[in-house]
Amino acid sequence: MPTAIRSARLGLRATLQQEAVLRWAAEVSNKSMTDFILDSAYRAAEQTLLDQRLFLVTGTQSQALLSLLDRPARDNPGLKDLFSRRAPWAE
C-alpha cells in the first residue's frame, strides 16, 4: 500500500481469540496492529477484486473459448425477447 496520509477511520469488533491471534501475528511480523490488519485486509481486498477480473484456463479451454467466439452468430429467441423488454429499473 502506498505511503499516504491516513485520514479514513475504520472500526471493527473482534473476539478475544481473534484479537490475540492478530496481536501475535503483528508482533511476529514486527508491525503495529493497525499496520498488520490494514496490510492484510488490503492484500485480501486486492486479491478478491483480481479474482473478479482475472481467471486462468488451460490451453485447451482457451482454444475452446476462442473457437466459440469465432463461430458465426446464431439467432437466439430468448435473448431477442429479453432485450426487447424495458428494464425494470427504467420504468
KACORHU-V521847 format. One record per pair of residues at least 24 apart in sequence whose ideal C-beta (glycine too) atoms are under 7 Angstrom apart, sorted by the first residue. I is the first residue (numbers start at 0). J is the second residue. Records with the same first field share a line. If there is no record, write none. Layout:
# KACORHU-V521847
I = J + J
This chain:
# KACORHU-V521847
0 = 37 + 38 + 41
